[in-house]
């Protein structure tokens, strides 16, 4: 399968397929509000090089304006519909080509097709703000089909909404000791894996950022989700090859069945 996945930490990945680079939810900060990067170096400038950038939802650890400002002029930025209205700072990034999408929309990026799919997650920018944009996942199709889930919980129509895929990039944790509604922990991510049934999977969204001063509060929630996902996936979806990457590490998943 001629696709290469690089995990830069949190939900930030580069998917390279057919010579096209797609970057997901770029977060290149050492610190974000009360969160501090606790594992892995801040990604190098080369990590910001992409033909297109996908933003899954408006939360500031996924739509991070200073990180988006590092993108080269002319980069295609694909965001949930309504994002520029809900996040005025996006409109100031005038050098980027912003495309707004809803679930079901498809965008062409050179030789790739990017299809937005639904996610079960709160898409608001602020906890009490108006719900002006949906939370999304994306399926990137070229020589392989790669599903980037963004942030999501399990939902009944997930397999049908995502469709057949070769690789799944699934969130398996968070940035704090507790996960609320609309999230996957390692166990629920393994259940999602069994429903979607890709050939390969890469766990993301864990073990990168942690609240300052909370080192002693349930620290296993920071360190353990990747290993726990591997264990749970082996039980619930043994046919799926799981690649647990280090920050900055890349993998070329095996050929599809």
N, C-alpha and C positions, 0 to 999 in steps of 0.2 A: 504494500500500500504506500504510494509515494506521497505521504503527508508527514510533516514533522511538527511535533508539538513541543513548545518550550514553556515551562511554567516559571514565571517571574515572582510568584508569591501572591497571596490573597486570591482574587479572581482574575488576575492579569496573566494572560497567555498569548503567545504568538502561535498562530496556525498558518503554516506555510504549505500551500497546495498548488500545483500547476504553476509554480514560480511566482505566486501571488501571496503576499504577507497580509494577514488579518490579525489585528490586535484586539483583545477583549478587555473591557473595563480597566483602562490603565490607571494604576496608582503607584506613583514613583516617589512617594514621600517617606521621609524617615519618621515623621510624626504627623498625625492627623487628630487635631483636637486632643482628646484624652487618650488617644491610642499611640503606642510607640512600636516601631518595627523591632521585634525581638529576635527574629531569625532571618538570615539571608541579607546580603548587602542590598542597598538600593540599586535597582537595575541600571545598567550602563546606558549611555546615550543611544546605542544601537537598538535598544529595546523599543524606543519610540519610533523606529522606522517601520512604516506600514503603508500599504496601499489603501487600506480601509480600517477603520476603528469602530468596534461595536460597543455600545453602551446599553446595558440591560435594563437599568432603572435609575431613578434620580437620587438615591441615597448617596451621600457625599463620599463614601468609600468605594463607590462604583462610578459615579459621575463626579470626577475630581478635577475642577477647573485648572489648577496649576499644572497638573499632569497633562491635560489636553492642550495647554498652551505650549508644551514642548514639542508638539507634532509639527511636521514640516508644512509650510504653506501649500495649499492645494490638496491636503489629505482628505479623503472622504470620511465623514463622520456620520454614522447611522445611529439614530437615537429614537426612543419612543415618541410617538406623536404627542405634541403638546409640551415637549421638554424645553424648547426655547422660551416659551411663555412662562413656564413655571420656574425656570432658572435663567434670569436675565443675563447673567454672566456669559452664557453660551452665545448670546447675540454679539458680544464683544470679540469673540474669536472669529473675526470676519475673514481671516485667511483660510479657514477651513470650509469645505463644502458640506453643509449639513443636510442630511436627508432624514425626514421623519417617517416612521413606519408604525403600523398597527400589526397585531397578530394576523398572519395570513398573507401579508405583503411580501413581495420578493424583489430584490435589488440585484442588478448585475454589477459585479466588480471584476473587470477584465474577463478572465476565463472562468470565474466562479459565479455561482448563484448563492445569494444569502437570503434565506427565508426566515421571517420573524414568526415565532411560535409563542403561545401563551405561557405564562408562569403564574404560580399561586404565591403572590407576595405583595406587600404594600408598596405601591409605586410612588407615594408622595415624597416630595423633597424633605419636608419637615414632619415630625410625628403628628402634629395637629393641623397640618396644612391641607388645602384642598386637594382632592385626588384628581390631578390634571393630566396624568400620563400613566399608561399601563406599564406594568413590569413584564419583561419579555425574556425569552430565550431565543437562540438563533441556531439554524442548521445551515452550515457552510458546505456547499456541494461543488466539488471539482472532480478530481480523480478519486476522491473519497468523500464520504458524508460525515461531517463532524458536528456534533451537537454541543453547543455551549449553553448551559442551563441558566447562567446568571445566578440569581437567588430564587429559590422556589421551594414550596412544600410539595408533598405528594398530592396528586388529584386524579380522579377516576379516569379522565380521558387523556392522560399523559401520553400513553403509547400511541394512540391514534393521532394526537396533535403533533407529536414529534415525527412520527413515521419511521421507516427503516433507516438506521444509521450505522456507520462503521465504528466511530469513536465517540465516546461521551465524556465531556468534561463536567464533572458533577461536584457541587459544593458538599462538603462533608462536615463542616464545622462552622465557626463564626469568629467573632473577635471578643467574646466575653464568656463568662462561666455559664450563661443560660441562653438557650435558643427559644424564641417565641414561635408563634404561628407563622407559617409561610417560610419555613426553613427546613433544610435537610440536615440531620445529624448523620453519623456514620451508618447507623442501622436503617434509617429511612432512605438514605442514599443507596444502600444495597438493595432495598426493596424497589426503588426506582430503576436500578440497573436490571433487576430481574424482569421488570415490565418492559423496558425499552429493548433489552437484549442486543446490545451492540457487540462487535467483535472485541473491542478494547475499551478501556476506561482509564481516565486520569483523575484522581481526587484533587480538588482545589479548595480554596476558601477555608484554610485552616493553618495554624501554626506560623502565622506571619506577624500579625498585630495583636497586641494585648493591652488592656487598660493599665495606665501607670498606677503603681501602688497596689496592684491586685495579684502580684506574683504568688502569694500564698493562698489565694482563694481558688479552690478547685483547679490547680495547675494542670491536672491531667486533661482538662477540657481544651487546653492549648496544645499539649504535646501528643495526645493519643489518637485523635480522630483518623489520621491517615492509616496507621497500623490497624485500628479497629475496623475501618472500611475494608481493608484487604481481607481481614478475617471474616467479616460478615459476607462479603462478596463471594468468597470461596464456598460459603455454605449455601447462599441463596441463588447465586448465578455462577456456578463453577466453570461454565463454558466461556466466560468472559476473561480475557487477559487484562489484569489490573497492573498499571505502571505507576508506582508511587515515586514521584520525582523529588529531588532536592531543588531548592531555589536556584534558578538559572540553568537547570538541567533540561536536556531535550531527549525526545524519544521518537523513533519512527515505528509506529505500531506495525504488527505483522500483517501479512496479506489477509484480506477478508475471506470468509468461508465461501 
